[in-house]
């Protein structure tokens, strides 16, 4: 969700920033364009950031913007970004926040304060990912504000969320405490939960849990060229230093914010009357400083400026349940001074952001609280009242891909917000909308609200402008005629297994590829998830739509985690919580196949944040190395066995092979009986994976790097495109699907020139987010590359130019090394 609310002071249409500050900003942005940054660039970006911060510390900004990143729709975070030309603040950070920030060009380089209303996963699930991104863009330190326990999150994640170049601080605050800087004054209001007799202590089930072994594995040592510790070491560490005491969430935090007054406009006529000469003295008066002239006269700033404009007031509220309402109503006096009875009209709240669930907002106590605000106060609900997530880029690319094949690339099934449909008893609420703008004090000529939503006509029109696409699409359709005639939606719905790619990018999400997740539908009521990166639940909501997504979430009986890098498992807790919220006590326990070391993180989260241990049963990946998993529960899912092998990536990395029963008819293939699907996870070329996947029906293999970056791929222990293809051929896989592309190939991976001429082999396919593949689709996947290249031609040409530059640079280095003065052109030219 994307919404911009602008606080614009009268007579100000843009922030006044001295030219020297602008140059600092440009230098900083130049550095940030080199993402991800190496340590040298991170240090330089931090230096520039601190320099800029010192320059603007005493200047009140002209414009303050409020951007709703996530609206709280199903599968979407509820988060708000407050920013000026100098400073940024984030309020709540659920799963998917960093992807929305990337899509809507929200700059994180100046973000130094994150305010949380709660310590549950729904509010903090995106913190690890966004902090890793902030570190990469050179943020030196970030302060976490909110209820107790925020600091424990990063302690628990310290092995797979490495923040060596950014300091994270979390402090505890109580009601009446104040945060203040040159932009605003913020008051903390703690809302406590009403204690009940039924709370009691830990249950017998909780007390019987075994303490998880401390995980001291360095999962990124290989990138620093250090030797990793033996894999068995982490399981033998002492657990004495870990606090396994059960902690309950007993309080939430509300925030009352007031912007600093904006200095009134400087009157040049009055300055002339007082004899102030042109030059820097005018700037001092403009910034609110008194000056002394050469003749000894003192000119006061207030005498030559218009009256200061008071800053507006805004609030953030999150009352998760009715058990908090008693304390909330008892603190009504803290809010009353900003409601109708405010002494000064400027103290009346301009707007209130409600993270509060709709059920609580409809309670009598909450309604009475809202009724006490002025009629001019806008109430913005960031909860389940909203429908549209705001991932516009995902819809745009899906409209494009849908033109190639409407069954493999179905349109996403989430809805736009319906503004014509009234909310029962909630007519004073403002729903958040995609890419909408609400100007609180609009400059002259700007409408108060501006709305934007999906525009299919625009997206399809973009394809019509591509010179080669129409011809490439016609050729593809001609090649797929026989395939299209033999399939139907009805037949497709009966075919299992079906592969649905929910995340096909690596490391961090971007607007077109989310991080790793593959859903395999194994029967009409069962499925298994291969890896579960951040935002996986949101991908499920968008792909299936609200009605079907609930059934799919119920159908997930097992989750496989290949290794413990953050981009492969940070969506797991969100998945567990979504299932529990939907199905309550009827929620069936997941079978979690994962490295044993994940138990430390999950156990600590269970003790210190929210109870999750009753929602899964851990099966260690290492236990399946010699003895594949076979049981009645798997057979009911349509899976005969699951086997694993170790692969060449970080410690405790595994590949997996699943043998499944094939159902339905497959007129385009000769596949009969059992189907074997092998998934590499992250790995460089690996003999053990070849042995495990021998004679696979489908190999899903990572292809992070292009072939010319083989040295970088080796350093990071990933595979290139050709290495992944060779792995499939060595294991005699019938079909190979490539995934986990570096975000530098966000739209389409780059093939070598000879591969482009010969095309993909008949056994190859390229995976995209929100792509559904049946066994019948496999023979057709190789035909898509020419049309994809024509569709993403600008991205493709950009990659080619980068390849040429790399080739020329390599040639120059080789020439210099050999001491020759050859001026021959690079072969890449």
Buried (B, 14 or more C-beta within 10 A) or exposed (E): BBBBBBBBBEEBEEBBBEEEBEEBBEBBBEBBEEBBBEEEBBBBBBBBBEEBBEBBEEBBBBBBBBBBBBBBBBBBBBBBBBBBBBBBBBBBBBBBBBBBBBBBEBBBBBBBBBBBBBBBBBBBBBBBBBBBBBBBBBBBEBBBBBBBBBEBBBEBBEBBBBBEBBEBEBEBBEBEBEBEEBBBBBBBBBBBBEEEEEEEEBEEEBEEBEBBBBBBBBBBBBEEEEEBEEBEEBBEBEEEEBEEEEBEBBBBBBBBBBBBBBBBBBBEEBBEEBEBEEEEBBEBBBBBEEBEEEEEEEBEBBBBBBEBBBBBBBBBBBBBBBBBBEBBEEBEEBBEBBBBEBEEEBBBBBBBBBBBBBEBBBBEBBEEBBEBBBEEBBBBBBBBBBBBBBBBBBBBBBBBBBBBBEBBBBBBBBBEBEEEEEBEEBEBBBBBBBBBBBBBBBBEEEEEEBBEBBEEEEBEEEBEEBEEBEEBBEBBBEBBEEBEEEBEEEBBEEBBBBBBBBBBBBBBBBBBBBBBBBBBBBBEBBBBBBBBBBBBBBBBBBBBBBEEBBEBBBBBBBBBBBBBBBBBBBBBBBBBBBBBEBEEEEBEEBBBBBBBBBBBBBBBBBBBBBBBBBBBEBBBBBEBBEEBBEEEEBEEBBBBBBBBBBBBBBBBBBBBBBBBBBBBEBEBBEBEEEBBBBBBBBBBBBEBBBEBBBEBBBBBBBBBBBBBBBEBBBEBBBBBBBBBBBBBBBBEBBBBBBBBBBBBBBBBBBBBEEBBEEEBBEBBBBBBBBBBBBBBBBBBBBBBBBBBBBBBBEBBEBBBEBBEEBBBEBBEEEBEEEEEEEEEEBEBE
